[in-house]
Amino acid sequence: MPSLASIASLAADLRAGHRAALARAITLIESRRSDHQAAARELVQMLLPDTGTAIRVGITGSPGVGKSTMIDALGMLLIARGQKVAVLAVDPSSARTGGSILGDKTRMAKLAASDSAYIRPSPAAGTLGGVAAKTREAMLLCEAAGFDVVLVETVGIGQSETAVCDMTDFFLALMLPGAGDELQGIKKGLVELADMIAVNKADGDNIKRANLAAAEYRGALHILSPRSEHWQPPVLTCSALTGAGITELWQKILDHRAAMKACGEFAERRRQQQVKWMWSMLEQRMLARLRADPAMRARVRKTEAEVAAGRVSPALAADQIAEMLK
């Protein structure tokens, strides 16, 4: 395990805003070696007082909706205002690119070239819980390194949206122009999670279709329960390509932050996220123990076979496996 002195030195370099130190620190938390994981826990604990100040924004949307172009445009707007922007991804599904956020880096070319931005893909081919835990820790490291805004992109599908929602202050759902069939395909759960819906690609011939889609989403939101009684999710149109609507989009994020802080919900949501994170980490540790111990692994495989054969009920099997962890 790296010495406490070397961890303290890394923490000091990271606080000073050294990019190489941030990259090394994130690599440390992504490592699967037990000594590295112990060092990463020490590092995060050491940096905890320096975290919590950034604006955390989750961004989701179907493939082709323009997430990368939107992040590029939004990130450059914020940098022009003197802010530092970090971009992280949650993608448990990609083994090939290590997160499609860098699969085509040219889509975030301006941001990638800026000294005020830091872009990091998710660990390649991990479980959702594992990738989400690493992304949460990476977010804390970025905050300690002085980044003012952390944009977390979900490029996986399904539960990764909930995972990103559970680690951010604001959850933005990007949609494509054109309602009708597209609206029918929108998952109710996703719309209920969103703090705002933005219909992207509202440019050229798409403007009329984008406005129509926005009207449809507004109607859909009226019949769903919002996440907070203090915030009615707005629906707006924008174009990451032309920059139209990006300033308004960011202002809505700031308005939401002010509203949540005024009613006390901001701090409460952050507290709940910390507790959820603890339980998620606990589940990961317990599973890691079962997989790491050869004797336990063999007993679990035997129990699995008995369940598959119908000799042992799943409930009894779960009790037996839980006993192994005592």
C-alpha positions as CSV (number, residue, x, y, z in Angstrom):
1,M,0.0,0.0,0.0
2,P,1.3,3.5,-0.8
3,S,2.6,5.2,2.4
4,L,0.5,7.8,4.2
5,A,3.2,10.4,3.3
6,S,2.8,9.7,-0.4
7,I,-1.0,9.8,-0.1
8,A,-0.8,13.2,1.7
9,S,1.6,14.4,-1.0
10,L,-0.9,13.4,-3.7
11,A,-3.7,15.1,-1.8
12,A,-1.7,18.3,-1.5
13,D,-0.8,18.3,-5.3
14,L,-4.5,17.6,-6.1
15,R,-5.7,20.5,-3.9
16,A,-3.2,22.7,-5.7
17,G,-5.0,21.9,-9.0
18,H,-2.3,19.7,-10.6
19,R,-4.0,17.8,-13.5
20,A,-1.4,15.0,-13.3
21,A,-2.2,14.5,-9.6
22,L,-6.0,14.3,-10.4
23,A,-5.4,11.8,-13.1
24,R,-3.2,9.7,-10.7
25,A,-5.8,9.9,-7.9
26,I,-8.6,8.8,-10.2
27,T,-6.5,5.9,-11.5
28,L,-5.9,4.9,-7.9
29,I,-9.6,4.8,-7.0
30,E,-10.3,2.8,-10.2
31,S,-7.7,0.2,-9.3
32,R,-9.0,-3.2,-8.2
33,R,-5.9,-4.0,-6.1
34,S,-6.8,-4.2,-2.4
35,D,-3.8,-2.1,-1.3
36,H,-4.8,0.6,-3.9
37,Q,-8.4,0.5,-2.7
38,A,-7.3,1.1,0.9
39,A,-5.1,4.0,-0.2
40,A,-7.9,5.4,-2.2
41,R,-10.2,5.3,0.9
42,E,-7.5,7.2,2.8
43,L,-7.2,9.8,0.1
44,V,-10.9,10.4,-0.2
45,Q,-11.2,10.7,3.5
46,M,-8.3,13.2,3.6
47,L,-9.9,15.3,0.9
48,L,-13.5,15.2,2.2
49,P,-13.3,18.7,3.8
50,D,-12.4,20.1,0.3
51,T,-15.5,18.6,-1.4
52,G,-19.2,19.5,-1.8
53,T,-18.9,22.9,-3.3
54,A,-19.3,22.1,-7.0
55,I,-22.6,22.2,-9.0
56,R,-23.3,18.5,-9.9
57,V,-25.3,18.0,-13.0
58,G,-26.4,14.7,-14.5
59,I,-27.1,14.5,-18.2
60,T,-29.0,11.7,-20.0
61,G,-30.6,11.1,-23.3
62,S,-30.9,8.5,-26.0
63,P,-28.0,7.8,-28.4
64,G,-27.9,10.5,-31.1
65,V,-29.6,13.1,-29.0
66,G,-26.3,15.2,-28.9
67,K,-25.1,14.8,-25.4
68,S,-21.5,15.2,-26.2
69,T,-22.1,18.3,-28.4
70,M,-24.3,19.7,-25.6
71,I,-21.6,19.1,-22.9
72,D,-19.1,20.8,-25.2
73,A,-21.3,23.8,-25.7
74,L,-22.3,24.1,-22.1
75,G,-18.8,23.5,-20.8
76,M,-17.4,26.3,-23.0
77,L,-20.1,28.7,-21.9
78,L,-19.1,28.0,-18.3
79,I,-15.4,28.3,-19.0
80,A,-16.1,31.7,-20.7
81,R,-17.6,32.7,-17.3
82,G,-14.4,31.8,-15.5
83,Q,-15.5,28.4,-14.2
84,K,-13.6,25.1,-14.3
85,V,-15.6,22.1,-15.7
86,A,-15.1,18.4,-15.1
87,V,-16.9,15.8,-17.2
88,L,-17.4,12.2,-16.0
89,A,-19.3,9.3,-17.5
90,V,-21.3,6.4,-16.1
91,D,-21.1,3.6,-18.6
92,P,-21.1,0.0,-17.2
93,S,-21.7,-1.4,-20.7
94,S,-18.7,-0.4,-22.7
95,A,-15.6,-2.6,-22.7
96,R,-14.4,-1.5,-26.1
97,T,-14.0,2.3,-25.6
98,G,-14.0,2.5,-21.8
99,G,-17.0,4.8,-22.0
100,S,-18.3,6.3,-25.3
101,I,-17.7,9.7,-23.9
102,L,-14.2,9.4,-25.3
103,G,-15.2,7.0,-28.1
104,D,-15.4,10.1,-30.3
105,K,-13.5,12.8,-28.5
106,T,-13.9,15.1,-31.5
107,R,-17.5,15.7,-30.4
108,M,-16.0,17.6,-27.3
109,A,-13.1,19.0,-29.2
110,K,-13.2,22.5,-27.7
111,L,-13.6,21.3,-24.1
112,A,-10.9,18.6,-24.6
113,A,-8.5,21.3,-25.6
114,S,-9.2,23.7,-22.7
115,D,-7.0,23.9,-19.6
116,S,-10.1,24.7,-17.6
117,A,-11.8,21.4,-18.4
118,Y,-11.1,17.8,-17.4
119,I,-12.7,14.8,-19.2
120,R,-12.7,11.3,-17.8
121,P,-14.5,8.2,-19.1
122,S,-16.0,5.6,-16.8
123,P,-13.9,2.4,-16.0
124,A,-14.2,-0.1,-18.8
125,A,-16.6,-3.0,-18.4
126,G,-17.7,-2.9,-14.8
127,T,-20.9,-3.5,-12.8
128,L,-23.2,-0.6,-12.5
129,G,-22.6,-0.4,-8.8
130,G,-18.9,-0.5,-9.2
131,V,-18.7,2.1,-12.0
132,A,-21.2,4.4,-10.1
133,A,-19.1,4.2,-6.9
134,K,-15.9,5.1,-8.8
135,T,-17.7,8.0,-10.5
136,R,-18.9,9.3,-7.2
137,E,-15.3,9.2,-5.8
138,A,-13.9,10.8,-9.0
139,M,-16.5,13.6,-8.6
140,L,-15.2,14.3,-5.1
141,L,-11.6,14.4,-6.3
142,C,-12.6,16.8,-9.1
143,E,-14.2,19.1,-6.4
144,A,-11.1,18.9,-4.2
145,A,-9.0,19.9,-7.3
146,G,-11.0,23.1,-7.7
147,F,-13.6,22.3,-10.4
148,D,-16.7,24.4,-10.0
149,V,-19.0,22.3,-12.1
150,V,-19.1,18.5,-12.6
151,L,-21.1,17.2,-15.5
152,V,-21.9,13.4,-15.2
153,E,-23.1,11.8,-18.4
154,T,-25.0,8.5,-18.4
155,V,-24.1,6.7,-21.6
156,G,-25.4,3.3,-20.4
157,I,-29.1,2.5,-20.3
158,G,-31.7,1.7,-17.7
159,Q,-30.5,1.8,-14.1
160,S,-27.5,4.0,-14.9
161,E,-29.9,6.9,-15.2
162,T,-31.1,6.3,-11.6
163,A,-27.5,6.0,-10.5
164,V,-26.5,9.3,-12.0
165,C,-29.6,11.0,-10.6
166,D,-28.6,9.7,-7.1
167,M,-25.2,11.4,-7.3
168,T,-26.1,14.8,-8.8
169,D,-28.0,17.9,-7.7
170,F,-29.7,18.4,-11.0
171,F,-30.8,15.8,-13.6
172,L,-31.2,17.0,-17.2
173,A,-33.0,14.8,-19.8
174,L,-32.1,15.6,-23.4
175,M,-34.8,14.8,-26.0
176,L,-34.9,14.8,-29.8
177,P,-37.3,17.0,-31.8
178,G,-40.5,15.4,-33.0
179,A,-43.1,14.1,-30.6
180,G,-45.7,11.5,-31.4
181,D,-44.0,8.1,-31.6
182,E,-40.9,9.4,-29.8
183,L,-43.1,10.5,-26.8
184,Q,-44.7,7.1,-26.5
185,G,-41.2,5.6,-26.2
186,I,-40.1,7.8,-23.4
187,K,-39.9,5.9,-20.1
188,K,-42.1,7.3,-17.5
189,G,-39.5,6.7,-14.9
190,L,-36.9,8.8,-16.7
191,V,-39.3,11.8,-17.1
192,E,-40.2,11.6,-13.4
193,L,-36.4,11.7,-12.5
194,A,-35.8,14.8,-14.7
195,D,-35.4,18.2,-13.1
196,M,-35.6,19.7,-16.6
197,I,-36.3,18.4,-20.2
198,A,-34.4,20.1,-23.0
199,V,-35.3,19.3,-26.6
200,N,-32.0,19.5,-28.4
201,K,-31.3,20.1,-32.2
202,A,-33.8,22.9,-32.3
203,D,-32.2,24.5,-35.4
204,G,-33.0,24.8,-39.1
205,D,-35.9,22.8,-40.2
206,N,-36.2,21.1,-36.8
207,I,-37.4,24.3,-34.9
208,K,-41.1,23.6,-35.5
209,R,-40.8,20.0,-34.6
210,A,-38.8,20.8,-31.5
211,N,-41.4,23.3,-30.3
212,L,-44.1,20.7,-30.9
213,A,-42.2,18.1,-28.9
214,A,-41.6,20.6,-26.0
215,A,-45.4,21.3,-25.8
216,E,-46.0,17.5,-25.7
217,Y,-43.5,17.0,-22.9
218,R,-45.0,19.9,-20.9
219,G,-48.4,18.2,-21.2
220,A,-46.9,14.9,-20.0
221,L,-45.1,16.5,-17.0
222,H,-48.4,18.0,-15.8
223,I,-49.9,14.6,-15.2
224,L,-46.8,13.2,-13.4
225,S,-45.7,13.9,-9.8
226,P,-42.5,16.2,-9.8
227,R,-39.6,15.1,-7.6
228,S,-40.0,18.2,-5.5
229,E,-43.0,20.2,-4.5
230,H,-40.7,23.3,-4.7
231,W,-39.8,22.8,-8.4
232,Q,-41.9,22.2,-11.5
233,P,-39.5,20.8,-14.2
234,P,-39.3,23.2,-17.1
235,V,-39.2,22.2,-20.7
236,L,-37.2,24.2,-23.2
237,T,-35.7,23.9,-26.7
238,C,-32.1,24.4,-27.5
239,S,-29.4,23.8,-30.0
240,A,-25.9,22.6,-29.0
241,L,-24.8,23.3,-32.6
242,T,-25.8,26.9,-32.7
243,G,-25.7,27.7,-29.0
244,A,-29.4,28.8,-28.9
245,G,-31.0,28.2,-25.5
246,I,-27.8,27.1,-23.8
247,T,-27.6,30.2,-21.6
248,E,-31.3,29.8,-20.6
249,L,-30.6,26.1,-19.9
250,W,-27.8,27.0,-17.4
251,Q,-29.9,29.7,-15.8
252,K,-32.6,27.1,-15.0
253,I,-30.0,24.9,-13.3
254,L,-28.9,27.9,-11.2
255,D,-32.6,28.7,-10.4
256,H,-33.2,25.1,-9.3
257,R,-30.1,25.3,-7.0
258,A,-31.4,28.5,-5.4
259,A,-34.9,27.1,-5.0
260,M,-33.6,23.8,-3.4
261,K,-31.3,25.7,-1.0
262,A,-34.1,28.1,0.0
263,C,-36.4,25.3,1.1
264,G,-33.6,23.1,2.7
265,E,-34.1,20.3,0.1
266,F,-30.6,20.7,-1.4
267,A,-28.8,19.8,1.8
268,E,-31.3,17.0,2.5
269,R,-30.9,15.5,-0.9
270,R,-27.1,15.5,-0.5
271,R,-27.4,13.8,2.9
272,Q,-29.6,11.1,1.4
273,Q,-27.1,10.6,-1.4
274,Q,-24.3,10.0,1.1
275,V,-26.3,7.3,2.9
276,K,-27.3,5.6,-0.4
277,W,-23.6,5.7,-1.3
278,M,-22.7,4.0,2.0
279,W,-25.1,1.2,1.4
280,S,-24.0,0.8,-2.2
281,M,-20.4,0.5,-1.1
282,L,-21.3,-2.0,1.6
283,E,-23.0,-4.2,-0.9
284,Q,-19.9,-4.0,-3.2
285,R,-17.6,-5.0,-0.3
286,M,-19.8,-8.0,0.7
287,L,-19.8,-9.2,-2.8
288,A,-16.1,-8.7,-3.1
289,R,-15.5,-10.8,-0.1
290,L,-17.6,-13.6,-1.5
291,R,-15.6,-13.5,-4.8
292,A,-12.1,-13.0,-3.3
293,D,-12.1,-16.0,-0.8
294,P,-11.6,-19.3,-2.8
295,A,-13.3,-21.4,-0.1
296,M,-16.3,-19.0,-0.1
297,R,-16.4,-19.0,-3.9
298,A,-16.6,-22.8,-4.0
299,R,-19.4,-22.9,-1.4
300,V,-21.4,-20.3,-3.2
301,R,-21.0,-22.2,-6.5
302,K,-22.2,-25.4,-4.7
303,T,-25.2,-23.5,-3.3
304,E,-26.0,-22.1,-6.7
305,A,-26.1,-25.6,-8.2
306,E,-28.4,-26.8,-5.4
307,V,-30.8,-23.9,-6.1
308,A,-30.7,-24.6,-9.8
309,A,-31.5,-28.2,-9.2
310,G,-34.4,-27.3,-7.0
311,R,-33.0,-29.0,-3.9
312,V,-32.6,-25.7,-1.9
313,S,-35.0,-22.7,-2.0
314,P,-33.5,-19.3,-3.0
315,A,-34.5,-17.9,0.4
316,L,-32.6,-20.6,2.3
317,A,-29.6,-20.3,0.0
318,A,-29.5,-16.6,0.6
319,D,-29.5,-17.3,4.4
320,Q,-26.6,-19.8,4.0
321,I,-24.5,-17.3,1.9
322,A,-25.2,-14.5,4.4
323,E,-23.9,-16.8,7.2
324,M,-20.6,-17.1,5.4
325,L,-20.1,-13.4,5.7
326,K,-20.3,-13.4,9.6
